[in-house]
Amino acid sequence: MKLVRYIKSSIYALILLVATTGCMQKELVRVDLDTYLKNTQQYKDQRVVITATLKDIAKDYDRYRGREIELSAPLTYYGSGGFWTWYVLLEKDGKKLRCYENKYRIYPDPSAVDLALSARSQGGNVTAQGELLNDGLELNRLKYNGYDVDTNLDFYKYRYAPLGRY
């Protein structure tokens, strides 16, 4: 009887171990593009974010396209003028990059708006992280002054949804 109980609990422990390790997120590594390209095998089990500057991206846009990148620069514009959804414009030394959220929303997350407006008024560097596409950086995160905002979060979906209907 004890042997059956031991085997049963061992099987449950094994199932739990496999289920939790299979769902673990990959380790996040920030590295410059040249280092990554020299050692791609080293990063195969990790989530890689390529660090860059606006100058790097303007100089060689095609090498960065399709990769998840992170860069910091002053935010000079927040809004939606002339574009299909809201975006911020990062600009430094005459180089510009549009960073946008690809999901259409009438109103973006208020925390992202507050972060963008604060950064624009204070003139500090904003760190944007996302995938570089043909028309700019599709945002995943915006960081400024100790705040880190997930731009993919649909605030209004959760705020106005009936209880229990997420």
NUMINU-314033 format. One record per atom (N, C-alpha, C): atom name; residue number from 1; x negated, y, z negated; residue in one letter. Coordinates in Angstrom, 3 decimals. Example, Ala and Ser with C-alpha at 12.3 -4.5 7.8 and 13.67 -1.06 7.14 Angstrom:
BEGIN
R  atom    n         u         v         w  res
R     N    1   -13.190    -5.690    -7.800    A
R    CA    1   -12.300    -4.500    -7.800    A
R     C    1   -13.200    -3.300    -7.800    A
R     N    2   -12.850    -2.250    -7.080    S
R    CA    2   -13.670    -1.060    -7.140    S
R     C    2   -12.900     0.030    -7.870    S
END
This chain:
BEGIN
R  atom    n         u         v         w  res
R     N    1    -0.826    -1.197     0.000    M
R    CA    1     0.000     0.000     0.000    M
R     C    1    -0.872     1.263     0.000    M
R     N    2    -1.922     1.242    -0.830    K
R    CA    2    -2.819     2.397    -0.874    K
R     C    2    -3.557     2.570     0.451    K
R     N    3    -3.890     1.457     1.081    L
R    CA    3    -4.589     1.519     2.362    L
R     C    3    -3.695     2.162     3.429    L
R     N    4    -2.423     1.818     3.459    V
R    CA    4    -1.481     2.392     4.421    V
R     C    4    -1.338     3.889     4.177    V
R     N    5    -1.214     4.277     2.918    R
R    CA    5    -1.100     5.696     2.576    R
R     C    5    -2.369     6.461     2.976    R
R     N    6    -3.546     5.849     2.760    Y
R    CA    6    -4.821     6.474     3.119    Y
R     C    6    -4.916     6.661     4.640    Y
R     N    7    -4.545     5.627     5.392    I
R    CA    7    -4.601     5.700     6.855    I
R     C    7    -3.621     6.761     7.365    I
R     N    8    -2.442     6.779     6.794    K
R    CA    8    -1.418     7.755     7.193    K
R     C    8    -1.883     9.192     6.932    K
R     N    9    -2.443     9.438     5.751    S
R    CA    9    -2.919    10.795     5.438    S
R     C    9    -4.132    11.159     6.284    S
R     N   10    -4.958    10.179     6.615    S
R    CA   10    -6.115    10.441     7.484    S
R     C   10    -5.663    10.832     8.886    S
R     N   11    -4.629    10.159     9.378    I
R    CA   11    -4.101    10.488    10.709    I
R     C   11    -3.519    11.901    10.712    I
R     N   12    -2.785    12.266     9.668    Y
R    CA   12    -2.239    13.622     9.563    Y
R     C   12    -3.350    14.665     9.520    Y
R     N   13    -4.400    14.385     8.762    A
R    CA   13    -5.530    15.316     8.671    A
R     C   13    -6.211    15.470    10.029    A
R     N   14    -6.367    14.376    10.743    L
R    CA   14    -6.996    14.409    12.060    L
R     C   14    -6.148    15.217    13.048    L
R     N   15    -4.837    14.999    13.029    I
R    CA   15    -3.929    15.750    13.910    I
R     C   15    -4.000    17.239    13.585    I
R     N   16    -4.002    17.582    12.314    L
R    CA   16    -4.089    18.977    11.897    L
R     C   16    -5.407    19.601    12.332    L
R     N   17    -6.497    18.866    12.195    L
R    CA   17    -7.815    19.362    12.594    L
R     C   17    -7.869    19.613    14.107    L
R     N   18    -7.371    18.688    14.894    V
R    CA   18    -7.372    18.842    16.353    V
R     C   18    -6.476    20.006    16.768    V
R     N   19    -5.321    20.124    16.142    A
R    CA   19    -4.393    21.204    16.496    A
R     C   19    -4.964    22.570    16.172    A
R     N   20    -5.625    22.716    15.035    T
R    CA   20    -6.146    24.039    14.661    T
R     C   20    -7.407    24.399    15.421    T
R     N   21    -8.274    23.444    15.689    T
R    CA   21    -9.491    23.786    16.433    T
R     C   21    -9.197    24.023    17.902    T
R     N   22    -8.176    23.397    18.439    G
R    CA   22    -7.807    23.614    19.837    G
R     C   22    -7.207    24.977    20.076    G
R     N   23    -6.677    25.613    19.051    C
R    CA   23    -6.021    26.904    19.184    C
R     C   23    -6.897    28.063    18.733    C
R     N   24    -8.123    27.792    18.362    M
R    CA   24    -9.000    28.854    17.875    M
R     C   24    -9.399    29.774    19.023    M
R     N   25    -9.505    31.055    18.708    Q
R    CA   25    -9.917    32.015    19.725    Q
R     C   25   -11.419    31.920    19.927    Q
R     N   26   -11.819    32.246    21.142    K
R    CA   26   -13.243    32.252    21.439    K
R     C   26   -13.905    33.436    20.746    K
R     N   27   -15.172    33.270    20.456    E
R    CA   27   -15.951    34.343    19.836    E
R     C   27   -16.106    35.495    20.828    E
R     N   28   -15.909    36.734    20.357    L
R    CA   28   -16.029    37.919    21.195    L
R     C   28   -17.473    38.396    21.192    L
R     N   29   -18.034    38.546    22.379    V
R    CA   29   -19.415    38.989    22.526    V
R     C   29   -19.432    40.209    23.432    V
R     N   30   -20.119    41.262    23.003    R
R    CA   30   -20.297    42.464    23.830    R
R     C   30   -21.729    42.458    24.360    R
R     N   31   -21.840    42.580    25.685    V
R    CA   31   -23.154    42.510    26.311    V
R     C   31   -23.142    43.341    27.591    V
R     N   32   -24.305    43.850    27.989    D
R    CA   32   -24.358    44.611    29.240    D
R     C   32   -24.332    43.637    30.421    D
R     N   33   -23.973    44.138    31.586    L
R    CA   33   -23.742    43.296    32.756    L
R     C   33   -24.999    42.551    33.197    L
R     N   34   -26.143    43.206    33.203    D
R    CA   34   -27.371    42.544    33.659    D
R     C   34   -27.733    41.365    32.764    D
R     N   35   -27.625    41.541    31.458    T
R    CA   35   -27.919    40.448    30.518    T
R     C   35   -26.941    39.308    30.727    T
R     N   36   -25.682    39.629    30.923    Y
R    CA   36   -24.670    38.594    31.146    Y
R     C   36   -24.957    37.805    32.420    Y
R     N   37   -25.283    38.500    33.515    L
R    CA   37   -25.517    37.819    34.787    L
R     C   37   -26.772    36.950    34.764    L
R     N   38   -27.758    37.322    33.954    K
R    CA   38   -28.975    36.512    33.837    K
R     C   38   -28.731    35.227    33.048    K
R     N   39   -27.781    35.267    32.104    N
R    CA   39   -27.565    34.125    31.207    N
R     C   39   -26.096    33.728    31.135    N
R     N   40   -25.421    33.557    32.253    T
R    CA   40   -23.982    33.272    32.222    T
R     C   40   -23.662    31.976    31.487    T
R     N   41   -24.505    30.968    31.574    Q
R    CA   41   -24.250    29.701    30.886    Q
R     C   41   -24.247    29.872    29.373    Q
R     N   42   -25.040    30.781    28.886    Q
R    CA   42   -25.117    31.033    27.437    Q
R     C   42   -23.777    31.527    26.887    Q
R     N   43   -22.976    32.182    27.705    Y
R    CA   43   -21.725    32.799    27.258    Y
R     C   43   -20.482    32.019    27.676    Y
R     N   44   -20.626    30.784    28.153    K
R    CA   44   -19.489    30.056    28.715    K
R     C   44   -18.384    29.749    27.696    K
R     N   45   -18.711    29.598    26.430    D
R    CA   45   -17.699    29.287    25.409    D
R     C   45   -17.304    30.514    24.601    D
R     N   46   -17.607    31.694    25.115    Q
R    CA   46   -17.329    32.932    24.395    Q
R     C   46   -16.516    33.875    25.275    Q
R     N   47   -15.793    34.743    24.638    R
R    CA   47   -15.072    35.800    25.363    R
R     C   47   -16.034    36.972    25.503    R
R     N   48   -16.376    37.315    26.717    V
R    CA   48   -17.392    38.334    26.986    V
R     C   48   -16.734    39.642    27.382    V
R     N   49   -17.156    40.715    26.722    V
R    CA   49   -16.756    42.066    27.089    V
R     C   49   -18.027    42.782    27.529    V
R     N   50   -18.019    43.248    28.760    I
R    CA   50   -19.182    43.936    29.324    I
R     C   50   -19.174    45.389    28.870    I
R     N   51   -20.250    45.832    28.261    T
R    CA   51   -20.362    47.232    27.847    T
R     C   51   -20.950    48.032    29.003    T
R     N   52   -20.410    49.208    29.219    A
R    CA   52   -20.840    50.031    30.345    A
R     C   52   -20.640    51.502    30.015    A
R     N   53   -21.131    52.348    30.892    T
R    CA   53   -20.892    53.788    30.819    T
R     C   53   -20.156    54.194    32.096    T
R     N   54   -19.593    55.388    32.089    L
R    CA   54   -18.935    55.882    33.305    L
R     C   54   -19.926    55.969    34.464    L
R     N   55   -21.149    56.342    34.158    K
R    CA   55   -22.179    56.450    35.192    K
R     C   55   -22.447    55.076    35.825    K
R     N   56   -22.536    54.031    34.981    D
R    CA   56   -22.760    52.668    35.486    D
R     C   56   -21.631    52.245    36.425    D
R     N   57   -20.400    52.497    36.014    I
R    CA   57   -19.244    52.064    36.789    I
R     C   57   -19.145    52.844    38.100    I
R     N   58   -19.387    54.149    38.048    A
R    CA   58   -19.333    54.965    39.268    A
R     C   58   -20.425    54.535    40.251    A
R     N   59   -21.572    54.170    39.724    K
R    CA   59   -22.710    53.785    40.562    K
R     C   59   -22.475    52.436    41.261    K
R     N   60   -21.871    51.485    40.550    D
R    CA   60   -21.722    50.142    41.107    D
R     C   60   -20.379    49.527    40.701    D
R     N   61   -19.300    50.134    41.170    Y
R    CA   61   -17.941    49.741    40.793    Y
R     C   61   -17.659    48.270    41.109    Y
R     N   62   -18.117    47.806    42.254    D
R    CA   62   -17.821    46.440    42.693    D
R     C   62   -18.397    45.371    41.770    D
R     N   63   -19.540    45.618    41.168    R
R    CA   63   -20.131    44.629    40.247    R
R     C   63   -19.306    44.485    38.979    R
R     N   64   -18.619    45.538    38.571    Y
R    CA   64   -17.832    45.520    37.335    Y
R     C   64   -16.376    45.106    37.576    Y
R     N   65   -15.906    45.215    38.802    R
R    CA   65   -14.503    44.926    39.121    R
R     C   65   -14.150    43.484    38.750    R
R     N   66   -12.966    43.333    38.125    G
R    CA   66   -12.484    42.013    37.740    G
R     C   66   -13.004    41.517    36.408    G
R     N   67   -13.831    42.305    35.755    R
R    CA   67   -14.399    41.905    34.458    R
R     C   67   -13.758    42.717    33.344    R
R     N   68   -13.777    42.148    32.147    E
R    CA   68   -13.322    42.895    30.983    E
R     C   68   -14.484    43.765    30.531    E
R     N   69   -14.237    45.072    30.492    I
R    CA   69   -15.309    45.996    30.127    I
R     C   69   -14.874    46.879    28.965    I
R     N   70   -15.875    47.522    28.371    E
R    CA   70   -15.646    48.479    27.291    E
R     C   70   -16.567    49.661    27.535    E
R     N   71   -16.008    50.866    27.459    L
R    CA   71   -16.803    52.068    27.636    L
R     C   71   -16.255    53.190    26.775    L
R     N   72   -17.113    54.152    26.482    S
R    CA   72   -16.722    55.313    25.679    S
R     C   72   -17.013    56.590    26.450    S
R     N   73   -16.065    57.525    26.374    A
R    CA   73   -16.210    58.824    27.024    A
R     C   73   -15.129    59.754    26.477    A
R     N   74   -15.294    61.061    26.672    P
R    CA   74   -14.244    61.995    26.246    P
R     C   74   -12.956    61.805    27.049    P
R     N   75   -11.837    61.889    26.376    L
R    CA   75   -10.526    61.778    27.013    L
R     C   75   -10.099    63.179    27.434    L
R     N   76    -9.841    63.375    28.722    T
R    CA   76    -9.498    64.705    29.215    T
R     C   76    -8.043    64.853    29.608    T
R     N   77    -7.325    63.725    29.774    Y
R    CA   77    -5.921    63.819    30.171    Y
R     C   77    -5.158    62.640    29.605    Y
R     N   78    -3.931    62.919    29.170    Y
R    CA   78    -2.993    61.871    28.785    Y
R     C   78    -1.669    62.205    29.445    Y
R     N   79    -1.035    61.240    30.087    G
R    CA   79     0.264    61.491    30.690    G
R     C   79     0.603    60.477    31.747    G
R     N   80     1.469    60.887    32.669    S
R    CA   80     1.890    59.971    33.722    S
R     C   80     1.998    60.666    35.071    S
R     N   81     1.540    61.879    35.202    G
R    CA   81     1.684    62.641    36.435    G
R     C   81     1.030    61.984    37.635    G
R     N   82     1.823    61.730    38.681    G
R    CA   82     1.290    61.181    39.917    G
R     C   82     0.916    59.718    39.835    G
R     N   83     1.349    59.024    38.814    F
R    CA   83     1.019    57.613    38.666    F
R     C   83     2.265    56.905    38.167    F
R     N   84     2.381    55.617    38.370    W
R    CA   84     3.615    54.902    38.072    W
R     C   84     3.849    54.588    36.603    W
R     N   85     2.867    54.773    35.751    T
R    CA   85     3.042    54.570    34.307    T
R     C   85     2.050    55.442    33.564    T
R     N   86     2.076    55.397    32.252    W
R    CA   86     1.227    56.295    31.475    W
R     C   86    -0.245    55.886    31.574    W
R     N   87    -1.101    56.886    31.464    Y
R    CA   87    -2.532    56.619    31.518    Y
R     C   87    -3.311    57.716    30.813    Y
R     N   88    -4.573    57.415    30.570    V
R    CA   88    -5.514    58.411    30.065    V
R     C   88    -6.641    58.519    31.083    V
R     N   89    -7.254    59.672    31.117    L
R    CA   89    -8.363    59.895    32.029    L
R     C   89    -9.609    60.143    31.189    L
R     N   90   -10.623    59.308    31.378    L
R    CA   90   -11.908    59.491    30.710    L
R     C   90   -12.832    60.197    31.690    L
R     N   91   -13.555    61.193    31.194    E
R    CA   91   -14.405    61.987    32.081    E
R     C   91   -15.664    62.403    31.353    E
R     N   92   -16.798    62.214    32.037    K
R    CA   92   -18.089    62.632    31.477    K
R     C   92   -19.068    62.856    32.626    K
R     N   93   -19.768    63.966    32.576    D
R    CA   93   -20.780    64.309    33.579    D
R     C   93   -20.252    64.226    35.012    D
R     N   94   -19.013    64.662    35.208    G
R    CA   94   -18.429    64.668    36.538    G
R     C   94   -17.889    63.329    37.008    G
R     N   95   -18.055    62.283    36.221    K
R    CA   95   -17.537    60.952    36.554    K
R     C   95   -16.211    60.766    35.836    K
R     N   96   -15.206    60.197    36.545    K
R    CA   96   -13.872    60.010    35.972    K
R     C   96   -13.436    58.561    36.135    K
R     N   97   -12.603    58.119    35.191    L
R    CA   97   -11.996    56.795    35.293    L
R     C   97   -10.602    56.847    34.694    L
R     N   98    -9.629    56.403    35.481    R
R    CA   98    -8.251    56.323    34.997    R
R     C   98    -8.104    54.998    34.245    R
R     N   99    -7.600    55.081    33.012    C
R    CA   99    -7.351    53.900    32.186    C
R     C   99    -5.855    53.861    31.924    C
R     N  100    -5.186    52.818    32.363    Y
R    CA  100    -3.733    52.798    32.337    Y
R     C  100    -3.198    51.503    31.740    Y
R     N  101    -1.934    51.540    31.403    E
R    CA  101    -1.238    50.341    30.946    E
R     C  101    -0.378    49.850    32.092    E
R     N  102    -0.564    48.604    32.517    N
R    CA  102     0.113    48.140    33.727    N
R     C  102     1.576    47.796    33.528    N
R     N  103     2.027    47.591    32.305    K
R    CA  103     3.442    47.324    32.080    K
R     C  103     4.187    48.651    32.084    K
R     N  104     5.172    48.758    32.919    Y
R    CA  104     5.923    50.002    32.963    Y
R     C  104     6.755    50.147    31.695    Y
R     N  105     6.615    51.273    31.079    R
R    CA  105     7.417    51.607    29.906    R
R     C  105     7.804    53.070    30.025    R
R     N  106     9.032    53.375    29.682    I
R    CA  106     9.440    54.770    29.686    I
R     C  106     8.629    55.532    28.653    I
R     N  107     8.434    54.918    27.489    Y
R    CA  107     7.652    55.526    26.419    Y
R     C  107     6.585    54.538    25.963    Y
R     N  108     5.334    54.942    25.929    P
R    CA  108     4.297    54.050    25.414    P
R     C  108     4.375    53.972    23.889    P
R     N  109     3.622    53.068    23.334    D
R    CA  109     3.536    52.893    21.897    D
R     C  109     3.127    54.226    21.255    D
R     N  110     3.876    54.711    20.253    P
R    CA  110     3.554    55.996    19.624    P
R     C  110     2.151    56.058    19.025    P
R     N  111     1.628    54.935    18.553    S
R    CA  111     0.269    54.965    17.993    S
R     C  111    -0.764    55.208    19.097    S
R     N  112    -0.535    54.696    20.309    A
R    CA  112    -1.433    54.967    21.429    A
R     C  112    -1.351    56.436    21.840    A
R     N  113    -0.147    56.984    21.820    V
R    CA  113     0.044    58.401    22.153    V
R     C  113    -0.665    59.279    21.121    V
R     N  114    -0.478    58.994    19.850    D
R    CA  114    -1.134    59.772    18.794    D
R     C  114    -2.644    59.721    18.925    D
R     N  115    -3.165    58.547    19.196    L
R    CA  115    -4.607    58.396    19.361    L
R     C  115    -5.096    59.234    20.540    L
R     N  116    -4.400    59.153    21.675    A
R    CA  116    -4.813    59.894    22.872    A
R     C  116    -4.737    61.396    22.655    A
R     N  117    -3.664    61.872    22.044    L
R    CA  117    -3.516    63.312    21.818    L
R     C  117    -4.544    63.836    20.818    L
R     N  118    -4.828    63.060    19.784    S
R    CA  118    -5.859    63.454    18.814    S
R     C  118    -7.220    63.542    19.471    S
R     N  119    -7.552    62.520    20.254    A
R    CA  119    -8.855    62.505    20.927    A
R     C  119    -8.992    63.655    21.907    A
R     N  120    -7.926    63.945    22.632    R
R    CA  120    -7.980    65.049    23.603    R
R     C  120    -8.161    66.381    22.889    R
R     N  121    -7.427    66.598    21.804    S
R    CA  121    -7.523    67.878    21.108    S
R     C  121    -8.847    68.035    20.362    S
R     N  122    -9.410    66.948    19.874    Q
R    CA  122   -10.658    67.025    19.117    Q
R     C  122   -11.890    66.892    20.000    Q
R     N  123   -11.704    66.415    21.230    G
R    CA  123   -12.823    66.329    22.172    G
R     C  123   -13.801    65.206    21.896    G
R     N  124   -13.405    64.216    21.113    G
R    CA  124   -14.313    63.111    20.813    G
R     C  124   -14.277    62.020    21.860    G
R     N  125   -15.217    61.103    21.732    N
R    CA  125   -15.274    59.967    22.656    N
R     C  125   -14.248    58.914    22.266    N
R     N  126   -13.521    58.425    23.257    V
R    CA  126   -12.568    57.337    23.087    V
R     C  126   -13.206    56.081    23.676    V
R     N  127   -13.044    54.975    23.004    T
R    CA  127   -13.521    53.706    23.536    T
R     C  127   -12.325    52.984    24.144    T
R     N  128   -12.441    52.660    25.418    A
R    CA  128   -11.385    51.944    26.137    A
R     C  128   -11.898    50.559    26.490    A
R     N  129   -11.028    49.573    26.305    Q
R    CA  129   -11.391    48.203    26.639    Q
R     C  129   -10.283    47.614    27.493    Q
R     N  130   -10.672    46.947    28.583    G
R    CA  130    -9.692    46.334    29.461    G
R     C  130   -10.351    45.773    30.705    G
R     N  131    -9.519    45.365    31.655    E
R    CA  131   -10.029    44.780    32.889    E
R     C  131   -10.121    45.854    33.966    E
R     N  132   -11.270    45.945    34.588    L
R    CA  132   -11.482    46.918    35.662    L
R     C  132   -10.894    46.367    36.952    L
R     N  133    -9.922    47.082    37.492    L
R    CA  133    -9.253    46.677    38.724    L
R     C  133    -9.543    47.695    39.817    L
R     N  134    -8.914    47.548    40.972    N
R    CA  134    -9.151    48.457    42.101    N
R     C  134    -8.798    49.898    41.784    N
R     N  135    -7.760    50.119    40.983    D
R    CA  135    -7.283    51.477    40.727    D
R     C  135    -7.606    51.997    39.332    D
R     N  136    -8.537    51.391    38.644    G
R    CA  136    -8.946    51.866    37.328    G
R     C  136    -9.003    50.737    36.312    G
R     N  137    -9.016    51.124    35.065    L
R    CA  137    -9.128    50.171    33.961    L
R     C  137    -7.745    49.871    33.402    L
R     N  138    -7.314    48.610    33.504    E
R    CA  138    -6.046    48.198    32.911    E
R     C  138    -6.325    47.952    31.432    E
R     N  139    -5.742    48.806    30.595    L
R    CA  139    -6.075    48.829    29.172    L
R     C  139    -5.602    47.606    28.396    L
R     N  140    -6.421    47.218    27.443    N
R    CA  140    -6.044    46.266    26.405    N
R     C  140    -6.098    46.946    25.041    N
R     N  141    -7.113    47.801    24.851    R
R    CA  141    -7.304    48.470    23.559    R
R     C  141    -7.828    49.887    23.770    R
R     N  142    -7.449    50.763    22.860    L
R    CA  142    -8.017    52.109    22.772    L
R     C  142    -8.511    52.287    21.343    L
R     N  143    -9.711    52.847    21.196    K
R    CA  143   -10.285    53.057    19.870    K
R     C  143   -10.769    54.502    19.762    K
R     N  144   -10.470    55.086    18.611    Y
R    CA  144   -10.930    56.450    18.368    Y
R     C  144   -10.907    56.743    16.875    Y
R     N  145   -11.992    57.293    16.378    N
R    CA  145   -12.058    57.799    15.011    N
R     C  145   -11.586    56.766    13.975    N
R     N  146   -12.002    55.516    14.146    G
R    CA  146   -11.646    54.464    13.198    G
R     C  146   -10.312    53.784    13.468    G
R     N  147    -9.552    54.258    14.453    Y
R    CA  147    -8.277    53.640    14.799    Y
R     C  147    -8.467    52.740    16.014    Y
R     N  148    -7.780    51.616    15.999    D
R    CA  148    -7.874    50.630    17.066    D
R     C  148    -6.444    50.243    17.451    D
R     N  149    -6.029    50.592    18.676    V
R    CA  149    -4.647    50.381    19.110    V
R     C  149    -4.601    49.353    20.232    V
R     N  150    -3.741    48.356    20.063    D
R    CA  150    -3.470    47.382    21.112    D
R     C  150    -2.456    48.013    22.062    D
R     N  151    -2.876    48.369    23.254    T
R    CA  151    -1.995    49.077    24.189    T
R     C  151    -0.966    48.157    24.837    T
R     N  152    -1.131    46.859    24.704    N
R    CA  152    -0.177    45.914    25.280    N
R     C  152     1.038    45.700    24.389    N
R     N  153     0.991    46.187    23.176    L
R    CA  153     2.097    46.009    22.250    L
R     C  153     3.294    46.832    22.710    L
R     N  154     4.438    46.207    22.795    D
R    CA  154     5.659    46.896    23.202    D
R     C  154     6.417    47.304    21.942    D
R     N  155     6.095    48.470    21.433    F
R    CA  155     6.647    48.978    20.174    F
R     C  155     8.168    49.004    20.178    F
R     N  156     8.759    49.485    21.242    Y
R    CA  156    10.209    49.659    21.275    Y
R     C  156    10.951    48.333    21.349    Y
R     N  157    10.316    47.328    21.916    K
R    CA  157    10.941    46.009    21.971    K
R     C  157    11.196    45.495    20.554    K
R     N  158    10.221    45.689    19.672    Y
R    CA  158    10.355    45.192    18.310    Y
R     C  158    11.133    46.145    17.420    Y
R     N  159    11.016    47.406    17.678    R
R    CA  159    11.683    48.399    16.825    R
R     C  159    13.197    48.355    16.978    R
R     N  160    13.682    48.194    18.195    Y
R    CA  160    15.109    48.277    18.442    Y
R     C  160    15.782    46.920    18.673    Y
R     N  161    15.038    45.837    18.557    A
R    CA  161    15.621    44.515    18.748    A
R     C  161    16.474    44.147    17.536    A
R     N  162    17.581    43.458    17.756    P
R    CA  162    18.385    42.989    16.615    P
R     C  162    17.549    42.055    15.751    P
R     N  163    17.839    42.018    14.494    L
R    CA  163    17.081    41.212    13.542    L
R     C  163    17.006    39.761    14.004    L
R     N  164    15.826    39.218    14.001    G
R    CA  164    15.640    37.831    14.374    G
R     C  164    15.599    37.575    15.872    G
R     N  165    15.600    38.609    16.697    R
R    CA  165    15.608    38.414    18.155    R
R     C  165    14.355    38.991    18.795    R
R     N  166    13.227    38.529    18.387    Y
R    CA  166    11.973    38.985    18.964    Y
R     C  166    11.621    38.046    20.066    Y
END
